[in-house]
Amino acid sequence: MLLESQILYRLGKMDTSLDIYQKLQKSKIDSLEINSVASLAMAGRSSEVQGLLDSLRIKATSSFELAYNTACSLIERGKYIDAEQLLLSGRR
């Protein structure tokens, strides 16, 4: 299922990809959180990113990739300063 969701993501079928990622949430795949945030951002559902992070009890700064994808969602919402701060914290 993970490969299928990644292929759908690359094909631009973000909502379908996100649905699969959400089904996979119960499994412990390392990159699942990172890819779920990326899918939300690319599907135009950036407003849902913080809720996802909260429900998973993870911080956007947990990894550079997660910080980057979360920053992309903030940029989509026009929160440029927050995105910049997150990217800078991810570099450390």
C-alpha positions as CSV (number, residue, x, y, z in Angstrom):
1,M,0.0,0.0,0.0
2,L,2.9,2.4,0.7
3,L,4.2,2.0,-2.8
4,E,0.7,2.5,-4.3
5,S,0.3,5.7,-2.3
6,Q,3.7,7.0,-3.4
7,I,2.9,6.3,-7.1
8,L,-0.5,8.1,-6.8
9,Y,1.4,11.0,-5.2
10,R,3.8,11.2,-8.1
11,L,0.8,11.0,-10.5
12,G,-0.7,14.0,-8.9
13,K,-3.6,12.1,-7.3
14,M,-3.1,13.7,-3.9
15,D,-6.4,12.9,-2.3
16,T,-6.3,9.2,-3.2
17,S,-2.7,9.1,-2.0
18,L,-3.6,10.8,1.2
19,D,-6.5,8.3,1.8
20,I,-4.0,5.5,1.6
21,Y,-1.5,7.2,3.9
22,Q,-4.2,7.7,6.5
23,K,-5.1,4.0,6.3
24,L,-1.4,3.2,6.9
25,Q,-1.3,5.5,10.0
26,K,-1.8,2.5,12.3
27,S,1.3,0.8,11.0
28,K,4.7,2.1,12.1
29,I,6.4,3.1,8.9
30,D,9.2,5.7,9.5
31,S,8.4,8.0,6.7
32,L,4.6,7.8,7.0
33,E,4.2,11.1,8.9
34,I,6.5,12.9,6.5
35,N,4.6,11.7,3.4
36,S,1.2,12.3,5.0
37,V,2.1,15.9,5.6
38,A,3.4,16.3,2.0
39,S,0.2,14.8,0.6
40,L,-1.9,17.1,2.7
41,A,0.0,20.1,1.4
42,M,0.0,19.0,-2.2
43,A,-3.7,18.2,-2.0
44,G,-4.5,21.8,-1.0
45,R,-5.4,20.6,2.5
46,S,-2.6,22.5,4.4
47,S,-5.1,23.6,7.1
48,E,-5.2,19.9,8.2
49,V,-1.5,19.5,8.8
50,Q,-1.3,20.8,12.4
51,G,-4.3,18.6,13.3
52,L,-2.5,15.6,11.9
53,L,0.7,16.4,13.8
54,D,-1.2,16.9,17.0
55,S,-3.1,13.6,16.6
56,L,0.2,11.7,16.0
57,R,1.8,13.5,18.9
58,I,4.8,14.6,16.9
59,K,6.5,17.9,16.3
60,A,7.2,19.4,12.9
61,T,10.8,19.7,14.0
62,S,11.2,15.9,14.5
63,S,13.1,15.7,11.3
64,F,14.2,18.0,8.5
65,E,11.9,16.4,6.0
66,L,8.9,16.8,8.3
67,A,9.9,20.4,9.0
68,Y,10.2,21.1,5.2
69,N,6.8,19.6,4.4
70,T,5.2,21.4,7.2
71,A,6.8,24.6,6.1
72,C,5.4,24.1,2.6
73,S,1.9,23.8,4.1
74,L,2.5,27.1,6.0
75,I,3.6,28.8,2.8
76,E,0.4,27.6,1.1
77,R,-1.5,29.3,3.9
78,G,0.4,32.5,3.6
79,K,2.3,32.0,6.9
80,Y,5.7,32.9,5.6
81,I,7.4,33.9,8.8
82,D,6.3,30.7,10.6
83,A,7.5,28.7,7.6
84,E,10.9,30.5,7.6
85,Q,11.3,29.9,11.3
86,L,10.5,26.2,10.9
87,L,12.9,25.8,8.0
88,L,15.6,27.5,10.0
89,S,15.0,25.2,13.0
90,G,15.1,22.2,10.7
91,R,18.6,23.1,9.5
92,R,20.0,22.8,13.0
